[in-house]
Amino acid sequence: MKYDYSSIGFYTFDCLGWPVTEVPKGGGTIFIDELAMAVSGAAGTAAIAAAKMGLSTQAVGGLGTDMMGDWVLGRLRHFGIDTSALPKIAGTRTSSSIVLTRPDGSRPALHMKGATGEFYVDDDLMAQAINARVVHLGGVGLMDKMDKGRNAVLAKTAQATGAITTVDIFAGSKDDLPAVASVLPYTDYFMPSIEEAHALTGRNDLEGTTQFFLDSGVKCCVFTLGPDGAYYHHQDGTKFIIPAFEIDVHCTCGCGDAFDAGFAVALCKGFDPETAVRFAQATSALNATGLGSQAGVESFQKTWEFMNNNPTKASHYTVKAV
């Protein structure tokens, strides 16, 4: 296959400020310590983090015909990412966010949806889009045209060629389930946050939520649990929790997407499941040490060293015995 990683979906331009403790009234001004720009989005963060750690990567999605789109293209190319499947879509603007990062790392945002809702992988592009060892759909639920059955066709076709499919989502309620459900039968690794998984199912337990997706055809659920780590549950019965690392959080923007990239790196290197999730956790943790998506991720070696030399914290979740 031509690429290690094809990251398909949600690409954004982000402008981030830190630390933001309040929004000034009227036309007032507050002073902050840092401003940064970043390529973000469920596909964008994952693409750059994966490329930084050595995967040959292509970006598949859509940008607008604006300066933000120019900047995103330049930034992706800076990391050696193939952008030939990331066109500028006439009449659209690049999906963009203003991110107000609080001192604790949380990040309320103002978002313009833009070109993410307009891009479409047609038959002419399909072969290129899925020509990778790992094919990642990032942002299912936000891709208006792709969510109407095309993501399912893409994932099914990718699996048929021998690719590993990974899926991350944007979901806030059961209303988002139809777009996600169509992809699940063709998903090897389903990788939402636990909050998104609960929102889709209406459940609040770990085991029952996981079983819902396994019954829907997913081969393996890998849920990010925020400060409680990550949960892995395969159809073969393998399940475990890997705790989160102890870090000084700077910005949590893109942590789940960096996790996706770390997991893809682990898949390409043939790591066993527990090492794969631990490596993904390390990638996510490093992401949170910088301002903006994937800012704290440097290289495979740095991530590997961090994984092996940094302490973890206790998780509040437990895994029931089989």
C-alpha positions as CSV (number, residue, x, y, z in Angstrom):
1,M,0.0,0.0,0.0
2,K,1.2,3.5,-0.8
3,Y,0.8,5.1,2.6
4,D,0.9,3.9,6.2
5,Y,-1.9,6.2,7.2
6,S,-4.8,7.9,5.4
7,S,-6.5,10.4,7.7
8,I,-9.9,11.3,6.3
9,G,-12.4,13.9,7.5
10,F,-12.3,17.0,9.6
11,Y,-9.5,19.5,9.0
12,T,-9.5,22.9,10.7
13,F,-7.5,26.0,11.2
14,D,-7.2,26.9,14.9
15,C,-6.1,30.1,16.6
16,L,-5.5,29.5,20.3
17,G,-4.9,31.8,23.2
18,W,-3.7,30.9,26.7
19,P,-4.5,31.4,29.6
20,V,-8.0,32.8,29.1
21,T,-9.8,33.4,32.4
22,E,-12.6,35.5,31.1
23,V,-14.1,37.2,28.1
24,P,-13.9,41.0,28.5
25,K,-17.1,42.9,28.5
26,G,-18.0,45.2,25.6
27,G,-14.9,46.2,23.7
28,G,-12.5,45.5,26.5
29,T,-9.2,43.7,26.3
30,I,-7.5,41.1,28.5
31,F,-3.8,40.2,28.2
32,I,-2.7,36.6,27.7
33,D,0.7,34.9,27.6
34,E,0.5,32.8,24.4
35,L,-1.0,32.8,21.0
36,A,-0.6,29.9,18.6
37,M,-2.0,28.6,15.3
38,A,-2.5,24.9,14.6
39,V,-4.0,22.4,12.1
40,S,-6.6,20.7,14.1
41,G,-9.8,18.6,13.6
42,A,-10.2,14.9,14.1
43,A,-8.4,14.1,10.9
44,G,-5.9,17.0,10.9
45,T,-4.5,16.5,14.3
46,A,-4.1,12.8,13.7
47,A,-2.4,13.3,10.4
48,I,0.3,15.6,11.7
49,A,0.9,13.6,14.9
50,A,1.3,10.4,12.9
51,A,3.6,12.1,10.4
52,K,5.8,13.5,13.2
53,M,6.1,9.9,14.5
54,G,7.3,8.6,11.2
55,L,4.2,7.3,9.3
56,S,3.9,8.1,5.6
57,T,0.6,10.0,5.7
58,Q,-1.9,11.5,3.4
59,A,-4.7,14.0,4.2
60,V,-8.1,13.5,2.7
61,G,-10.8,16.1,3.2
62,G,-11.7,19.6,2.1
63,L,-10.5,23.2,2.6
64,G,-12.0,26.5,1.7
65,T,-10.7,29.0,-0.8
66,D,-9.2,31.4,1.8
67,M,-6.0,32.2,3.7
68,M,-6.7,29.7,6.4
69,G,-6.8,27.0,3.8
70,D,-3.5,28.2,2.4
71,W,-2.0,28.0,5.8
72,V,-3.3,24.5,6.6
73,L,-1.9,23.2,3.3
74,G,1.5,24.7,4.0
75,R,1.6,23.3,7.5
76,L,0.6,19.8,6.4
77,R,3.2,19.8,3.7
78,H,5.8,21.0,6.2
79,F,5.5,17.6,7.9
80,G,5.7,15.7,4.6
81,I,2.0,14.9,4.4
82,D,0.6,14.3,0.9
83,T,-2.2,16.8,0.4
84,S,-3.2,15.8,-3.2
85,A,-6.6,14.5,-1.8
86,L,-7.3,17.7,0.2
87,P,-8.7,20.1,-2.4
88,K,-10.0,23.6,-2.0
89,I,-13.8,23.5,-2.5
90,A,-15.2,26.4,-4.5
91,G,-17.6,28.6,-2.5
92,T,-16.5,27.4,0.9
93,R,-14.4,28.6,3.8
94,T,-11.9,26.5,5.7
95,S,-13.4,25.0,8.9
96,S,-11.9,27.2,11.6
97,S,-11.9,27.7,15.4
98,I,-11.0,30.4,17.9
99,V,-10.0,28.4,21.0
100,L,-9.9,30.1,24.4
101,T,-7.7,27.8,26.5
102,R,-8.2,28.1,30.3
103,P,-5.4,27.7,32.8
104,D,-6.5,24.1,33.6
105,G,-6.2,23.2,29.9
106,S,-9.9,23.0,29.1
107,R,-10.8,24.9,25.9
108,P,-14.2,26.5,25.1
109,A,-14.2,27.3,21.4
110,L,-16.0,29.3,18.7
111,H,-16.2,27.1,15.5
112,M,-17.1,27.8,11.9
113,K,-18.0,24.4,10.2
114,G,-17.0,25.4,6.7
115,A,-15.7,23.0,4.1
116,T,-15.9,19.9,6.3
117,G,-19.6,19.6,5.5
118,E,-19.0,19.8,1.7
119,F,-16.1,17.5,0.8
120,Y,-16.9,14.1,-0.8
121,V,-14.8,11.1,-1.8
122,D,-16.1,10.3,-5.2
123,D,-15.4,7.1,-7.2
124,D,-12.3,8.7,-8.9
125,L,-10.8,9.5,-5.5
126,M,-11.8,6.4,-3.6
127,A,-8.8,4.2,-4.6
128,Q,-6.3,6.8,-3.5
129,A,-8.2,7.6,-0.2
130,I,-8.1,4.0,1.0
131,N,-4.6,3.2,-0.3
132,A,-3.1,2.8,3.2
133,R,-2.3,0.3,5.9
134,V,-4.5,2.2,8.3
135,V,-7.5,4.2,7.0
136,H,-8.9,6.6,9.6
137,L,-12.2,8.3,9.5
138,G,-12.0,11.4,11.8
139,G,-15.1,13.4,12.6
140,V,-18.0,11.1,11.5
141,G,-21.1,13.1,12.4
142,L,-19.6,16.4,11.1
143,M,-19.1,15.4,7.4
144,D,-22.5,16.2,6.0
145,K,-22.1,14.8,2.5
146,M,-19.9,11.8,3.6
147,D,-22.2,11.0,6.5
148,K,-25.1,10.2,4.1
149,G,-23.8,6.7,3.5
150,R,-20.5,7.4,1.8
151,N,-18.4,7.0,4.9
152,A,-19.8,3.4,5.2
153,V,-19.0,2.7,1.5
154,L,-15.4,4.0,2.1
155,A,-14.9,1.9,5.2
156,K,-16.3,-1.2,3.7
157,T,-14.1,-0.8,0.6
158,A,-11.0,-0.1,2.7
159,Q,-11.6,-3.3,4.7
160,A,-12.0,-5.3,1.5
161,T,-8.6,-4.2,0.3
162,G,-7.0,-5.3,3.6
163,A,-6.7,-2.0,5.3
164,I,-7.3,-1.6,9.0
165,T,-10.1,0.9,9.7
166,T,-10.3,3.2,12.7
167,V,-13.1,5.6,13.4
168,D,-13.5,8.7,15.6
169,I,-16.6,10.8,15.8
170,F,-18.3,14.0,16.7
171,A,-21.4,13.3,18.7
172,G,-23.5,14.9,21.4
173,S,-26.7,12.9,21.5
174,K,-28.6,9.9,20.1
175,D,-29.6,12.1,17.1
176,D,-26.0,11.6,15.8
177,L,-26.3,7.8,15.9
178,P,-27.5,7.2,12.3
179,A,-24.4,8.7,10.7
180,V,-22.2,6.7,13.0
181,A,-24.2,3.5,12.9
182,S,-23.7,3.1,9.1
183,V,-20.0,2.8,9.6
184,L,-19.8,0.5,12.6
185,P,-20.1,-2.8,10.7
186,Y,-16.9,-1.9,8.8
187,T,-14.9,-0.5,11.8
188,D,-12.0,-2.4,13.2
189,Y,-11.3,0.1,16.0
190,F,-14.0,2.4,17.2
191,M,-12.3,5.2,19.1
192,P,-14.6,7.9,20.6
193,S,-14.4,9.5,24.0
194,I,-16.5,7.8,26.6
195,E,-18.7,10.9,26.8
196,E,-19.5,10.6,23.1
197,A,-20.1,6.9,23.4
198,H,-22.5,7.5,26.3
199,A,-24.3,10.3,24.3
200,L,-24.9,8.0,21.3
201,T,-26.2,5.1,23.4
202,G,-28.0,7.0,26.2
203,R,-26.2,4.7,28.7
204,N,-23.8,5.7,31.4
205,D,-22.0,2.4,32.1
206,L,-18.8,1.2,30.5
207,E,-19.6,-2.4,29.8
208,G,-23.1,-1.9,28.4
209,T,-22.0,1.0,26.3
210,T,-19.2,-1.1,24.8
211,Q,-21.4,-4.0,24.1
212,F,-23.8,-1.8,22.2
213,F,-21.1,-1.0,19.7
214,L,-19.7,-4.6,19.5
215,D,-23.2,-5.8,18.8
216,S,-23.4,-3.2,16.0
217,G,-20.4,-4.8,14.2
218,V,-17.4,-3.1,15.7
219,K,-14.4,-5.4,16.1
220,C,-12.9,-3.5,19.0
221,C,-13.8,-0.5,21.1
222,V,-11.0,1.8,22.3
223,F,-12.6,4.5,24.4
224,T,-10.6,7.5,25.8
225,L,-11.6,8.2,29.4
226,G,-9.9,11.5,29.9
227,P,-7.9,11.6,33.1
228,D,-8.9,8.0,33.8
229,G,-7.0,6.6,30.8
230,A,-8.3,4.5,28.0
231,Y,-10.4,1.3,27.8
232,Y,-9.8,-1.5,25.2
233,H,-12.5,-4.2,24.6
234,H,-12.1,-6.6,21.7
235,Q,-14.8,-8.9,20.4
236,D,-12.5,-11.8,21.3
237,G,-13.0,-10.9,25.0
238,T,-9.7,-9.1,25.6
239,K,-10.4,-6.0,27.7
240,F,-8.3,-3.8,29.9
241,I,-7.8,-0.2,31.1
242,I,-4.5,1.7,30.6
243,P,-4.2,4.6,33.0
244,A,-3.4,8.1,32.0
245,F,0.0,9.7,32.5
246,E,0.8,12.2,35.2
247,I,1.5,15.5,33.4
248,D,1.2,19.3,33.8
249,V,-1.7,20.0,31.4
250,H,-1.3,23.0,29.1
251,C,-4.0,22.5,26.5
252,T,-6.3,19.5,25.9
253,C,-7.2,20.5,22.4
254,G,-6.8,17.5,20.1
255,C,-5.9,14.9,22.8
256,G,-8.3,12.3,21.5
257,D,-7.1,12.8,18.0
258,A,-3.5,12.5,19.0
259,F,-4.5,9.3,20.7
260,D,-5.8,8.0,17.4
261,A,-2.5,8.8,15.7
262,G,-0.5,7.1,18.4
263,F,-2.7,4.0,18.1
264,A,-2.2,4.0,14.3
265,V,1.6,4.1,14.8
266,A,1.3,1.2,17.2
267,L,-0.7,-0.8,14.7
268,C,1.8,-0.2,11.9
269,K,4.6,-1.3,14.2
270,G,2.8,-4.4,15.3
271,F,2.6,-3.7,19.0
272,D,0.5,-5.9,21.2
273,P,-2.8,-4.4,22.3
274,E,-1.7,-3.2,25.8
275,T,1.5,-1.6,24.4
276,A,-0.5,0.0,21.6
277,V,-3.0,1.6,24.0
278,R,-0.2,2.7,26.3
279,F,1.7,4.3,23.4
280,A,-1.5,6.1,22.3
281,Q,-2.0,7.3,25.8
282,A,1.6,8.7,25.8
283,T,0.9,10.5,22.5
284,S,-2.2,12.0,24.0
285,A,-0.4,13.1,27.1
286,L,2.4,14.7,25.2
287,N,-0.2,16.5,23.1
288,A,-1.6,18.1,26.3
289,T,1.8,19.6,27.2
290,G,1.7,22.1,24.3
291,L,-0.6,24.8,23.1
292,G,-2.7,23.6,20.2
293,S,-3.3,20.2,18.6
294,Q,-0.2,17.9,18.4
295,A,2.1,20.8,19.6
296,G,3.6,18.6,22.3
297,V,4.2,15.6,20.0
298,E,7.7,15.5,18.6
299,S,8.8,12.1,17.3
300,F,8.3,8.4,17.8
301,Q,11.5,8.2,19.9
302,K,10.4,11.0,22.3
303,T,6.9,9.3,22.7
304,W,8.5,5.9,23.3
305,E,10.8,7.4,26.0
306,F,7.9,9.2,27.6
307,M,5.8,6.1,27.7
308,N,8.6,4.1,29.4
309,N,9.8,6.8,31.9
310,N,6.8,8.7,33.2
311,P,4.4,7.8,36.0
312,T,0.7,7.1,35.6
313,K,-2.3,8.0,37.8
314,A,-5.0,5.7,39.2
315,S,-8.2,5.2,37.1
316,H,-11.6,5.4,38.7
317,Y,-12.9,2.7,36.2
318,T,-12.6,-1.0,36.8
319,V,-12.9,-3.9,34.3
320,K,-15.2,-6.7,35.2
321,A,-13.7,-10.2,35.0
322,V,-14.8,-12.3,32.0
